[in-house]
Amino acid sequence: MIPRLLGGERDIVGQAATGTGKTAAFGLPILEKIAGGSGHVQALVLAPTRELAIQVAEELESLKGAQRLNVLPIYGGQAFGPQFRGLRQGADIVVGTPGRVLDHIERGSLDLSQISFLVLDEADEMLNMGFIEDIEAVMAAASPERRTLLFSATMPQDILRIAKRYMGDFEHVSVAREKSEEPLTEQVFHEVAESDRFEALCRVIDASENFYGLVFCRTRADVDHVAVRLQERGYAAEGLHGDASQAQREKVLGSFRRKLVTVLVATDVAARGIDVQELTHVVNFALPQDPETYVHRIGRTGRAGCTGRAVTIITPNEFRKLTYIVRNASGRIEKEKLPCVEEVITARKTRLREGLNAALEQGGLEPFEAFARELMAENSPEEALAAVLKMAYRDDLDPSRYRTIDDAPQRGFSAGNGRTEMFFAAGRADGVSPRDLVDRVARESHINPRLIQGVKILARHSIFTVPDSEAELIERTFRKLSAGAPPLVRRSRQNGGSKPRNFSSRGGFGNRRGEGASRPEGGRRYSDRGESRGRSYEQRG
């Protein structure tokens, strides 16, 4: 992929599965071909969600190294002020969600007339979320001389139609995932209360024979917090994130490679480029944002013929997201009970015995032997040794020192691909857009909006699909909200649905912006660009 982008000028339609390193594949050639100080935006990357936009921007920041290029993420939910300032100050690469990018184009704050590259990342996801018209509007506003790179895991007809209409002589490339040693990596998860998350991490480390691994956190603040708490507990731990200077980064990584540090807490971007073959563990202290990141994380253990263990710590309300991530990463994961206190203490005693035996074999104990005889003359050998162990290991061998951690109830974990069609009792006549539907269902049901796909807005009702595992939850949620009336959302039936209803009567479309109200910042009335023109959920803020 990279040689094609560096050496050619044709547009690319890349069918790229999760875990194929798309960001580096398009990012490195773009960074190679543009230069800072041009005074205009040179590349635009469209992503379906704010989380992915932030992640791509951070990865491009990491990849650019010492290049003097400004990378700016713009997405819904963030105030316009900082985005206006970033664009005025000169952004070379903009990474954004379609709705917010289109807002800036319409306001005149984002000019795409001179861009050299337009990238559509996870195009099928953007289409599933109702972004097709926004994408077409952005492509129509971009320089006709640009080079377009479209990446998608699947190739539905709408994507091929966009490619034929807005891309010139494009080349269709399939990017296969590299063969991995995934079978050598055992994937497990522990489900605990949020208040027990850090204790669960300590149990995982303590119960391991020789823990040497990466602990992934979502934010820089989380990295600092977890690393400091681990250090306070006596672990050989360090944190690594984007705020670290190059000198600090090299120092920490040097200590990690020499195993002076055995627990490295890091963000995804900071961990990029870390190549250590002997890691025993990868721990997802926080869930990754998407399946691709999950694949990248767990692929750091189980290398070079060694076995590895990927451990994910979740709370009960994160179970659905984990299901989605693992299913789309084509993985297999099992729930395990956390190691009990007895297992932790047994593991500590084993390591202690091994350390004592190693010290005896190494020799050089003469300076300590005279003092040892003094201590045993003053106390019994058992008391003297017990006191030394207490001073050295504090209360690590005391069972009462450990908190009780209750596992959440056992669940089944399916990796199937079954989906359920759902009926939504409002449609075009009610002013419903795909964005409104996704936003409402995800918000009320507390599910990941990306699980909602296949949205179709019809005249008097709408339909969409969700994984089988989510259908019952959504139906139950809206049955409760209906208070005895026909629910707004239910499983679809072949003979049609219930009578359409005014969605705004329950805090829906009309009340969100006000009936006939003028457009708020970042929003618009439903009728101003046609009924199918909706934004996606990430614009709301």
N, C-alpha and C positions, 0 to 999 in steps of 0.2 A: 504493500500500500504506500509506504513512505517514498520509495523510489519513483512510483507513478506520479505522485504529487509533486515531487521535486523536479522530475524530468519532463513532464508533459504540461499541456495547457488545457486539456479536455476537462469538462465537468465529470464528476464522479458520483455514481449511485452505488453506495456500498451496503451490501447486506451483511451486517455485522452482529453476531450473537453477543450476549452478555459475556463479559470477561475477555474481550479481544483487544482491549487497550485502545479504544477509539480516540480518546482525547490526545494521547501522544501521537497517534497515527495522523491526525489532521493538524494537531498543534505544532509539532516540530517543523513540518514544511512551511506552515504559515509564518512562524517565527523566523525561519530562514530567509523568507522572501520579502518581508516588510522591514522598514526601518523607522525609528522614532523621529519626532520633530517634523512630520509632514503637515501638521496643522489640520488634519481631517481624519475621520474614522476610516481605517483601512480594512478591517475585518469585523464581521458580525456573526456571532454564534447564537442560534435560537435553541432553547431547551424547554422541555414541557413544564418543569416545576422550578420554583424558586430555589429549592434545595440543590437540584442538579445544576442550575445556573451558578450558584455560589461555588459548588464543588469544581465545576469546569474552570471558573475564573481562578480559583486557588491553584489548580493544577497548572494552568498556563503561567501563572506567576512563578511557580516553582520551576517550570521548564525553561523560562526565558533567561534564567541566570542573571548575568550582568548586563544584558541588553537593556537599553534605556527605552522601554516601552511601557505605556500605561494601559493596564487591563481594568475595565470597569464593568461590574455586574449591575444590571438594572432589572428590577422585578417588582411585581405588585406586593403590597403590604408594607413597603418602605416608603417614607416620605419622598416627595419629588425634589425637595430642596437639595439634598446631597447629590442626587443624580444630575440635576441641572448644573451644579458646580463642577462635578466630574467631567461632564461633557464640554462645558465651557473651557475648562483648563486643558483640554486636549486628550481625549481617549483614543488610543491607537486600535485597541480591540475592545469591542462591546460584547458582553455575554448577557443575554436577557431572555425573558419569557415573551411569547408573541404579543400578548395583550399590552403589556407595559411598553414594549418596543414600539408598537403601533401608536400608543398614546403620545410618545415622544415625537414620532414622525409627524403626527397631526398637529402637535403644538409647535413644530418647527425647531425643536431643540436637538433633534437627531437627523443628520443629513447623510443619506446613504448614496448620494449621487457619485461619490468617488471611491467607493469601497472596491477592493481587489478580490475579497473572498466573502462568500456567504455560506455558512455551515448550518445545516439542519440536523441536530442531534436527536436521536430517538424520534424520528418523524412519525412512525406509526403510533407512538404514545400520544403525540400532539394531535393527531387526527382522531384517535379514540376519545380524547378529551374535548372535542368540539372546536379545535383551533383551525380547521382547514381554511376558512375564509380570512382569518387573520394572517395566516401564513402566506396566502396568495396576495394579500394587500401589501405585506412587507416585501415580497419578491418583486412585485410590480413597481415598488418605490426604489428598489436598489438599482445601481448602475448596470446598464446592459452589458458592460464590458467586464463585469465581475466573473469570477470563477465560482461555481456552485458545487458544494460537497454535501450530499444527502446521505445520512446513515439511518438505517432502519433494520430492526431484527426480522421483520416480515415485509412482504411486498404486496399490500393490497392494491386494488385497482386505482384508488384515489391517489396513492403515491406515484404510481406510474403515470397517471394523467398529469399530475403536477410536473413531473420530470419532463414529459413530452412537451408541455406547454411553456414552461419557464426555463428549461435548460436546453442548451444547444446540442452539440454533438457529444452526448455523454457516454461514458464507459461504465458498464455494469460490472462491479467487482464483488465477489463473495469473500469475506474475511473469516476464515475458519479459526476457531479457538485452538491455540497450541495444545498439543498433547500434554497433559499434566500428570502428576503423580497423586491425584486426588484420592485414589483408593488407600494410599498410605496415611491419609489424614482422617482421623476419626472425628466426627462432628457430633457434639452433644450440647444440650442447653440445660440450664438450671432456672427455675421459675420461682422467684422470691418476692417479698414485699420490697418496695422502694427503699424503706429504711434499712433493709438488710443487704442491699446491693454490695456495699463495700466489704461487709463481713463475709459475704459469699466469695468475693474475689480473694480475700485472705485465706479462706478455706481451700480454694482451688490451688493456690500457691503452696500452702502448708502441706497438703496431702500428696503433693507431687514428689517423686523421688529426687529429681534434680531439676527444678523448674528453671528454664532459660527461655524467656519469651517476651512477646510484645503484647501490651495491653492497649487497646484502642479506645479513645474517648472522642466525643463529638467536637468539643470546643477547646480552645487554648486554656480557658479558665478551668475547665474540668481536668485537663492534663496536670496543671499546677496543683490543684486541690488533691487529686488522687496520689500524685507522686509524693507530695509532702506528707500525707497521712501514712503512706507506706514507709517512708523514711522514719517517721516517728515510731512506727511499729518495729523498726529494726531491719527492714528489708533492704537489700542492696538495689535500690531503685533510683531512677532518674527520669525526668520528663523531657520531652522534645516537641516543640511546635514552631510555628512560623515566626514567632518573635525572637527566636534564638539567633544570635549572630553566627557567621560561618565558623568563627573560632570556637564558640561554645558547642556548636553542632559537632565539629570534628572531635572535640574533647570527649563529649558524651558518647559518640559512636565508637571512639577508640577504646574507652572503658568497657563498652558493651561487647565489642568484639573480643577483648581479652578476658571477658567474664568477670571483671571487677564489678560490673553492674550486671545483674541477672534478670532484672525486671525493667523493661523500657516502656514507659507510658507515652503514647504519641497520638497525634492526629493523623488522619489519612495522608494529608499532603506532606507533613513532616516525615512520614515513614517512607515516602517515595524514594527510591534509590538505595534503601537499606538492603544489602545483599549478604545475609548470614545464613549459611547452609545448615547449621546444627540446632536450630530453634526447636525446642520440645513442645512449645505451646504458643497459640495465638488466642487471646481472650478478647471477646467483644464486650467490653464493659458497658458500652453504649451501642445500640444497633446501628449498622450502617444505613445510609439513606436509600440505597438501591441494591439490587442483586449484583451488579457489576463490582461495586465496592466490596461486597461480601466475598466474591470470588478472589479479588485481589488480596484481601486480608488473609483468608485462610490458606491461600497458596504460598504463604511465607513459611509454613511448616510442612513437614512431610516431604522434604526435598532430598535429592542425592541418595535415594534408597533408604533414608531414615524414616521411621514412623513419627507421626506428629499428632497433636491433639488440638482441635479448634473448639473452644468453649465459649458459649454465648450466655450472658446473664440477662434475663428479662424479668419484667413484672407481668402480672396477669393481663393487663390491658395492652401489652406489646405482643401478645401471642399471635394475633392475626397478622401483624406486620411481619413477624418472623416467618410465618407460614408463607406469606406472599414472596418474601425474599428468597427463601430456600427453594420453593417450587420453581421460581423463575431462574434460579441459578442452577437448576437441574441437579440439586444436591439431595442428600439423604441425611437426616439428623434425628437423633434420639434424645428423649428426655431422660435425665439421670437425677437421682437424689444427690443432694450435696454431701460431701464427705462428712461423716459424723465426728464428734470430738475424739472418740477413741481412735479413729483412723488417723486423725491429724497428729495426735500425741505419739502413736506408734511410728508414724513416718518421721517425726522429729527425733525420736529415740534411735531409729535406724541410722539417720544421718549423723547423730552424735557418736554412735558406736563406730561408724565408718571413719569419722574424723579422728577419734581417739586412736584407732588402730593405725591410721596413716601417720599420726604423730609418733607413735611408738616405733613404727618401722623407720621413720625418718631419723630418729635419734636426736642427739643434741639436747638431752634433758638434764645434763649434769648441773647447770646453774639452778635448777628448780628442785633437785632431789633433796638437798639439805633442808630447804624450807619445808618441803613436804614431810620430812621426818619430824621436824619440830611440830607441825600441825597435828600429826597423828599421835605424837607424845602427849599433847595437851588435850586431845579429843579422841574419841573412837574413830577408826578409819571411815566407818559409814557416815558419821556426823560430819567429819571434815570434808569428805567428798561431796556430801549432800549440800553443805554450805557453799562450796566452790561452784557447784552446778547452779545453785540458786542465784549466786552473784552473776554468773556468766549468762544464764538463760532466763533470769527473772522468773516470771510466772508462766513461761511457755509450756511447762509440763504439768501445770495445775489444771485439772478438768473444770474447776469452778470459775476459771478465768474466762471461759468461752461462753458467749451468748448463745441462747437457743435460737435456731433459725428454722422456721416452719416452711416446708416445701408447699407450693401450691398444689391443688389436686391434680392427679395424673390425667393427661389428655391423650387422645389419639392424635397422630400427626400424619396427615395424608399429603402425598406429593402428586395427586391426580390433577387432571386438567379440566374437570367438569365445571360447567358454568350454568347458571340459572337465569332465565329471562324474567325480568321484573316489569310490572305495569305501573306507570306513573299517571295519575288521574288529572293531568293538565297538559295542554299542548300549545300549538301555535296560536290558537284563538285566545289563549290566556296570556300571551306574551312571554312564553317560556323559551329560553335559549338553552343550549347544551351546558353552558357554564352554570346557569341557575340550577339546573337539575343536579349536576354533579355537586355543586356547593351545598345544596340543601340536604341531599341524601348523606353525603359524607359528614356534614356537621351534626346532623341529628343522630346518626348511627355511630359516630366516632370511629369511622373506618378510614383507611388510606384512600384518598380520592382516586388514585391511580388504579384501584381495583375495579372502578366503575368504567365499563367500556361498552362499545357498540351502541352509543346513544343515538336514538332516532326520534326527532320531534315531529309528530304527526298533527293533524288538524285539531283534534279534541283530546288527545292523550299522547303519551310518549312511552318508549320502551328502552330498556338498557339491560346489560348483563353484568352479573357479579359472580365471583367464585361460589360454588355450592355452599361452602362453609360460612358464607356471609349472608345468604338469603334469609335464613330463619331469624337472625339477629335484626336485619333491616325490617322484615315483616313485623316482628314483635315490637320494635321501636315505634313504628308508625301506627300500629294498632293501639298502643298506649296513648299516643298523641291525639288520636281521633276521638277519644272519650265517647265511644259508642257509635259515632258516625262512620260512614264508609271510609276506610283508610286512604290516605293519599297514595301510598305505595303498597303493593302486594305482589305476590307471584303472578306472572302472566297466565291468562287462561285462553284457550283457543277461541271461545265464543265471545271474546271482547272483555272489556273491563267495566268498572263501575262508571257512573255518570261523572263527567268532568266537573271540577269544582274550581272556585276562585282561590288560587294558591295564596294570594296576598292576605286572605282572611286569617291565616295562621302564621303571620310574621314572614310571609314569603316574598314573592317578587315585587308586588306593589309597595309593600312597606319597607323593603330594603333601600330603595332610592326615593320613595315617595311617588304617588300616582301623578304622572305627568310632570314631575319635578324637573328642574334643570339639572344638567349633568354635573355630579360632584367630581372632585379631583380623581382622575383615573377611571371614571365610570362613564356611562352614557345611557340614555333612555333606550328602552327595548326596541322601539319602532324606528330609531334613526338610521339603521343600516340593514333593515330586514330582519325577519323573525329568527332566522337561523344563525345570526351573526354573533352569538354570545361569546363572552370572555370565558376563560377557565377559572376554576376556583382560586388559583394562586394570586389573582389580581386583588382580592378583597382587602387585605390589610386591615 
